[in-house]
Amino acid sequence: MKPGMHVIKWPMERVAGRVSVRIRQLDVDCVCKSWDHAFLNVSVSIQFQANVHQLFQSFYSLSSPSRQLISHTLDVLRSTLPTMSLDDIFASQESIALDLHRTLNGHMNQYGFTIQYALLTRIQPNDHVRQSMNEIEASKRIKESIPHRAEAIKLECVKKAEANAERAYLHGVGVARQRREIARGMVETVKSLNDNDDDTTSISSKATMDLLLLTQYLDVLAAVGGSSKRAVNESSSDHQNNGDDSSSTSLLLSHMPETVFQMRDAISTQFVAASNPVKVENLLEMV
């Protein structure tokens, strides 16, 4: 009977039962296996209600509509999911839900029930399978990031090499300018001294070369001493950081100003030897 006031002719008529036309929800859990042999738990929510125009069938046809729905739902899931891979199941949730809704609605309409919605609320694989999927995706991402990382390292190495080349070039330019200015200053000094009337203050070109060699020699000693000091300081700091109490080594060089004159004589001898022609007799004597 429809909602409202009704008259019952008792004892010829009586109330056999009441049928609710509200929408009810049924939650179904199912354990299935995919096509690639991965077990997963699937949760489905089914929303159904009794058809207002078929209340007689909905009351007298089925004693337990929920059990009927559970049986049909399990049958549909266990016949559909094993034909799909795990990735396809995740990608085709909407199509699986529509197929389930269509199948259940066709079965339950004849019993006076209407299926409103059939939703796949949860698809959960086994913990090991889920961890393996995460590792596969992580490995794929790492593989894609390796070329970018290598390109970044390559760019960094190229920029460092360019910076070192530019630093070496600028250092060479500075050294060349320094040597040129030193030589120019010496030339001007010698020229100013030689321009005087007093012959006792004149300086020969040999003395000028000795002075230039002495200046270069002192610069070399200063550079060696500075680099050795930095190396010793760095090694001592490394030992302190590493907790090593061993004493650091020092660089000792014995030098005298007379070394400059020895170098001059050696260079002059080499230049003179290089300017003399080599004879065949000398080569034979050397052999």
Contacts in CASP RR format, 6 or more apart in sequence:
PFRMAT RR
TARGET T0000
AUTHOR 0000-0000-0000
METHOD contacts of the structure
MODEL  1
MKPGMHVIKWPMERVAGRVSVRIRQLDVDCVCKSWDHAFLNVSVSIQFQA
NVHQLFQSFYSLSSPSRQLISHTLDVLRSTLPTMSLDDIFASQESIALDL
HRTLNGHMNQYGFTIQYALLTRIQPNDHVRQSMNEIEASKRIKESIPHRA
EAIKLECVKKAEANAERAYLHGVGVARQRREIARGMVETVKSLNDNDDDT
TSISSKATMDLLLLTQYLDVLAAVGGSSKRAVNESSSDHQNNGDDSSSTS
LLLSHMPETVFQMRDAISTQFVAASNPVKVENLLEMV
8 14 0 8 1.000
8 15 0 8 1.000
16 59 0 8 1.000
17 59 0 8 1.000
19 50 0 8 1.000
19 55 0 8 1.000
19 58 0 8 1.000
19 59 0 8 1.000
20 50 0 8 1.000
21 49 0 8 1.000
21 50 0 8 1.000
21 52 0 8 1.000
21 55 0 8 1.000
22 49 0 8 1.000
23 47 0 8 1.000
23 48 0 8 1.000
23 49 0 8 1.000
23 116 0 8 1.000
24 47 0 8 1.000
24 48 0 8 1.000
24 49 0 8 1.000
25 45 0 8 1.000
25 46 0 8 1.000
25 47 0 8 1.000
26 45 0 8 1.000
26 46 0 8 1.000
26 47 0 8 1.000
26 48 0 8 1.000
26 66 0 8 1.000
26 69 0 8 1.000
26 70 0 8 1.000
27 43 0 8 1.000
27 44 0 8 1.000
27 45 0 8 1.000
27 46 0 8 1.000
27 121 0 8 1.000
28 43 0 8 1.000
28 44 0 8 1.000
28 45 0 8 1.000
28 46 0 8 1.000
28 69 0 8 1.000
28 70 0 8 1.000
28 73 0 8 1.000
28 74 0 8 1.000
29 41 0 8 1.000
29 42 0 8 1.000
29 43 0 8 1.000
29 44 0 8 1.000
30 41 0 8 1.000
30 42 0 8 1.000
30 43 0 8 1.000
30 44 0 8 1.000
30 73 0 8 1.000
30 74 0 8 1.000
30 77 0 8 1.000
30 78 0 8 1.000
31 39 0 8 1.000
31 40 0 8 1.000
31 41 0 8 1.000
31 42 0 8 1.000
32 39 0 8 1.000
32 40 0 8 1.000
32 42 0 8 1.000
32 77 0 8 1.000
32 78 0 8 1.000
32 81 0 8 1.000
32 82 0 8 1.000
33 39 0 8 1.000
33 40 0 8 1.000
33 81 0 8 1.000
33 82 0 8 1.000
34 40 0 8 1.000
34 81 0 8 1.000
34 82 0 8 1.000
34 84 0 8 1.000
34 85 0 8 1.000
34 86 0 8 1.000
34 89 0 8 1.000
35 82 0 8 1.000
35 83 0 8 1.000
35 84 0 8 1.000
35 85 0 8 1.000
35 86 0 8 1.000
35 88 0 8 1.000
36 85 0 8 1.000
36 86 0 8 1.000
38 86 0 8 1.000
38 125 0 8 1.000
38 126 0 8 1.000
38 129 0 8 1.000
39 125 0 8 1.000
39 126 0 8 1.000
39 129 0 8 1.000
40 81 0 8 1.000
40 86 0 8 1.000
40 89 0 8 1.000
40 123 0 8 1.000
40 124 0 8 1.000
40 125 0 8 1.000
40 126 0 8 1.000
40 129 0 8 1.000
41 122 0 8 1.000
41 123 0 8 1.000
41 124 0 8 1.000
41 125 0 8 1.000
42 77 0 8 1.000
42 81 0 8 1.000
42 120 0 8 1.000
42 122 0 8 1.000
42 123 0 8 1.000
42 124 0 8 1.000
43 120 0 8 1.000
43 121 0 8 1.000
43 122 0 8 1.000
43 123 0 8 1.000
43 124 0 8 1.000
44 73 0 8 1.000
44 77 0 8 1.000
44 100 0 8 1.000
44 118 0 8 1.000
44 119 0 8 1.000
44 120 0 8 1.000
44 121 0 8 1.000
45 117 0 8 1.000
45 118 0 8 1.000
45 119 0 8 1.000
45 121 0 8 1.000
46 69 0 8 1.000
46 73 0 8 1.000
46 104 0 8 1.000
46 115 0 8 1.000
46 117 0 8 1.000
46 118 0 8 1.000
46 119 0 8 1.000
47 115 0 8 1.000
47 116 0 8 1.000
47 117 0 8 1.000
47 118 0 8 1.000
47 119 0 8 1.000
48 65 0 8 1.000
48 69 0 8 1.000
48 104 0 8 1.000
48 108 0 8 1.000
48 113 0 8 1.000
48 114 0 8 1.000
48 115 0 8 1.000
48 116 0 8 1.000
49 113 0 8 1.000
49 114 0 8 1.000
49 116 0 8 1.000
50 58 0 8 1.000
50 112 0 8 1.000
50 113 0 8 1.000
50 114 0 8 1.000
51 57 0 8 1.000
51 58 0 8 1.000
51 109 0 8 1.000
51 112 0 8 1.000
51 113 0 8 1.000
51 114 0 8 1.000
54 112 0 8 1.000
55 112 0 8 1.000
57 110 0 8 1.000
57 111 0 8 1.000
57 112 0 8 1.000
58 65 0 8 1.000
58 111 0 8 1.000
58 112 0 8 1.000
58 113 0 8 1.000
61 110 0 8 1.000
61 111 0 8 1.000
61 112 0 8 1.000
62 68 0 8 1.000
62 111 0 8 1.000
62 113 0 8 1.000
65 108 0 8 1.000
65 111 0 8 1.000
65 113 0 8 1.000
68 107 0 8 1.000
68 108 0 8 1.000
68 111 0 8 1.000
69 104 0 8 1.000
69 108 0 8 1.000
72 103 0 8 1.000
72 104 0 8 1.000
72 107 0 8 1.000
72 108 0 8 1.000
73 100 0 8 1.000
73 104 0 8 1.000
73 118 0 8 1.000
76 99 0 8 1.000
76 100 0 8 1.000
76 103 0 8 1.000
76 104 0 8 1.000
77 100 0 8 1.000
80 96 0 8 1.000
80 99 0 8 1.000
80 100 0 8 1.000
81 89 0 8 1.000
81 96 0 8 1.000
84 92 0 8 1.000
86 125 0 8 1.000
86 129 0 8 1.000
86 133 0 8 1.000
89 96 0 8 1.000
89 123 0 8 1.000
90 123 0 8 1.000
93 120 0 8 1.000
93 123 0 8 1.000
96 120 0 8 1.000
97 118 0 8 1.000
97 119 0 8 1.000
97 120 0 8 1.000
98 118 0 8 1.000
100 118 0 8 1.000
100 120 0 8 1.000
101 115 0 8 1.000
101 117 0 8 1.000
101 118 0 8 1.000
104 115 0 8 1.000
104 118 0 8 1.000
105 114 0 8 1.000
105 115 0 8 1.000
106 115 0 8 1.000
108 114 0 8 1.000
108 115 0 8 1.000
124 130 0 8 1.000
125 133 0 8 1.000
179 216 0 8 1.000
182 212 0 8 1.000
182 215 0 8 1.000
183 212 0 8 1.000
186 208 0 8 1.000
186 211 0 8 1.000
186 212 0 8 1.000
187 208 0 8 1.000
189 203 0 8 1.000
190 203 0 8 1.000
190 205 0 8 1.000
190 208 0 8 1.000
193 201 0 8 1.000
193 202 0 8 1.000
193 203 0 8 1.000
194 202 0 8 1.000
194 203 0 8 1.000
196 202 0 8 1.000
209 264 0 8 1.000
210 260 0 8 1.000
210 261 0 8 1.000
210 264 0 8 1.000
213 260 0 8 1.000
213 263 0 8 1.000
213 264 0 8 1.000
214 257 0 8 1.000
214 260 0 8 1.000
217 255 0 8 1.000
217 259 0 8 1.000
217 260 0 8 1.000
217 263 0 8 1.000
221 253 0 8 1.000
221 255 0 8 1.000
224 251 0 8 1.000
224 253 0 8 1.000
225 251 0 8 1.000
228 250 0 8 1.000
228 251 0 8 1.000
231 251 0 8 1.000
232 248 0 8 1.000
232 249 0 8 1.000
232 250 0 8 1.000
232 251 0 8 1.000
235 248 0 8 1.000
235 249 0 8 1.000
236 248 0 8 1.000
238 244 0 8 1.000
239 245 0 8 1.000
239 246 0 8 1.000
239 248 0 8 1.000
END
